[in-house]
Amino acid sequence: MSDDIVKLSDQAYSLFTGAEADAQVLLKMHRAYLDANSNGLDRESLKKIWSHNPACVWFNGTGYNYYGIEDWLKLWKYFGPRCEILEPWRSADVRLIGNGEIAVVTSERTAKGRWKSSNEKPDWTGEIWPSRSTEVFARENGEWRCVHVHISTQAQGKRHEERE
């Protein structure tokens, strides 16, 4: 796993009680999600990571919720031809929480994108977008699958209590 794409926290494994092999699979899936985002919103790669259970929900950085893999794939189909990732997704402060049946991967992420369409330009285009991601994985038929993700914009600068 490339250190420039995924940087583990010093506390990366302190809250994970599962096997080392599970930890490595989960981190590879996290990396695969970053790669799928960076490589033209690769929907085929996303299908290998996400659960196909229609009850799953994803909270996207756009502020909308997406239900089930088919809904999520529609979003990527829409954005795919309209945006280009100029600097690939990278994650830092990656932490793994959980056990051998359910796990959470948290990270701080950045990427730089460009909007190629002339309408509906999002506010992140042309800039580095700092965000946070919480990815929840569960075992389905013996294999890890992402069952929930929550993405939000990360605040920049000092926190309120640090401003004085």
C-alpha positions in Angstrom: 0.0 0.0 0.0 1.5 3.3 -1.1 2.3 5.6 1.8 1.5 8.7 -0.3 -2.1 7.5 -0.9 -3.0 6.0 2.5 -1.3 7.3 5.6 -2.1 5.3 8.8 -2.6 7.0 12.1 -0.2 6.2 15.0 -3.3 4.7 16.6 -4.5 2.9 13.4 -5.1 -0.5 15.0 -5.7 0.4 18.7 -9.5 -0.1 18.4 -9.4 -3.1 16.1 -9.6 -6.6 17.7 -9.9 -8.6 14.4 -7.2 -10.6 12.7 -4.3 -9.0 11.0 -5.5 -10.5 7.7 -8.8 -8.8 8.1 -7.1 -5.5 8.8 -5.1 -5.8 5.6 -8.2 -6.7 3.5 -10.1 -3.7 5.0 -7.3 -1.3 4.3 -7.0 -2.6 0.7 -10.7 -2.0 0.2 -10.3 1.5 1.5 -7.5 2.0 -1.0 -9.6 0.5 -3.8 -12.4 2.9 -3.0 -9.9 5.9 -3.3 -8.6 4.4 -6.6 -12.1 4.0 -8.0 -12.9 7.6 -7.1 -9.7 8.8 -8.7 -10.0 6.7 -11.9 -13.0 8.2 -13.6 -15.5 7.0 -10.9 -15.0 3.4 -11.8 -18.4 1.8 -11.2 -17.2 -1.7 -11.8 -14.6 -1.3 -9.1 -17.2 0.1 -6.8 -19.4 -2.9 -7.2 -16.6 -5.1 -5.8 -16.4 -3.1 -2.6 -20.0 -2.1 -1.8 -22.7 -4.4 -0.5 -25.5 -5.2 -2.9 -28.1 -5.1 -0.1 -30.6 -2.4 -1.2 -31.1 -1.4 2.5 -27.7 0.1 2.7 -27.4 3.9 2.8 -24.6 6.2 1.9 -24.3 9.8 3.0 -22.5 11.6 0.2 -20.5 14.8 0.4 -23.0 16.4 -1.9 -25.4 16.4 1.1 -27.7 13.7 -0.3 -28.4 10.2 0.8 -28.1 7.2 -1.6 -29.9 4.0 -1.0 -28.4 0.7 -2.3 -25.6 0.2 -4.8 -27.8 1.0 -7.8 -28.6 4.5 -6.5 -24.9 5.1 -5.8 -24.0 3.9 -9.3 -26.4 6.4 -10.8 -24.6 9.2 -9.0 -21.2 8.1 -10.4 -22.7 7.7 -13.8 -23.9 11.3 -13.6 -20.6 12.7 -12.3 -18.3 10.5 -14.4 -18.3 12.5 -17.6 -18.7 15.8 -15.8 -15.7 15.8 -13.6 -12.0 15.0 -13.8 -9.8 14.2 -10.8 -6.6 16.3 -11.3 -4.9 15.0 -8.1 -5.9 11.6 -6.8 -7.7 10.9 -3.6 -5.4 10.5 -0.7 -6.2 9.7 2.9 -4.5 10.4 6.2 -5.1 9.7 9.8 -6.6 6.3 8.8 -7.9 4.4 11.7 -9.5 0.9 11.9 -12.2 0.2 14.5 -14.1 -3.1 15.0 -13.6 -6.9 15.1 -13.8 -9.8 12.7 -17.4 -9.2 11.8 -17.9 -5.5 11.6 -15.4 -2.8 11.1 -15.1 1.0 10.5 -12.4 2.8 8.6 -12.1 6.5 9.3 -9.9 8.9 7.4 -9.3 12.4 6.4 -9.2 12.7 2.6 -8.2 15.1 -0.1 -8.4 15.3 -3.9 -8.4 18.0 -6.5 -11.0 17.9 -9.2 -12.2 19.9 -12.3 -15.7 20.2 -13.4 -15.9 19.7 -17.2 -19.6 20.6 -17.7 -20.7 24.2 -18.3 -23.6 24.0 -15.9 -24.2 23.0 -12.2 -20.6 23.7 -11.3 -20.0 22.3 -7.7 -18.2 24.5 -5.2 -15.2 22.1 -4.9 -14.0 22.3 -8.5 -10.4 23.5 -9.1 -9.6 23.3 -5.4 -8.3 20.7 -3.0 -11.3 19.3 -1.3 -10.6 18.3 2.3 -13.1 15.8 3.5 -13.7 13.1 6.1 -14.9 9.6 5.5 -16.4 6.9 7.7 -16.7 3.6 5.9 -18.6 0.8 7.7 -17.8 -2.8 6.6 -19.6 -6.0 7.5 -19.1 -9.6 6.5 -21.5 -10.9 3.9 -21.2 -14.5 3.0 -17.7 -14.6 4.5 -16.5 -11.5 2.5 -16.0 -7.9 3.7 -18.4 -5.4 2.0 -19.0 -1.8 2.6 -22.5 -1.3 4.1 -22.4 2.4 4.9 -20.3 5.4 4.1 -20.5 9.0 5.4 -18.6 11.7 3.7 -18.4 15.3 4.9 -16.3 18.4 4.2 -13.5 18.9 6.7 -13.2 22.3 8.3 -9.9 24.1 7.8 -8.0 26.3 10.3 -8.1 26.4 14.0 -11.0 24.9 16.0 -13.1 27.3 18.0 -11.5 26.5 21.3 -8.1 27.0 19.8 -8.8 30.5 18.4 -8.2 32.5 21.7 
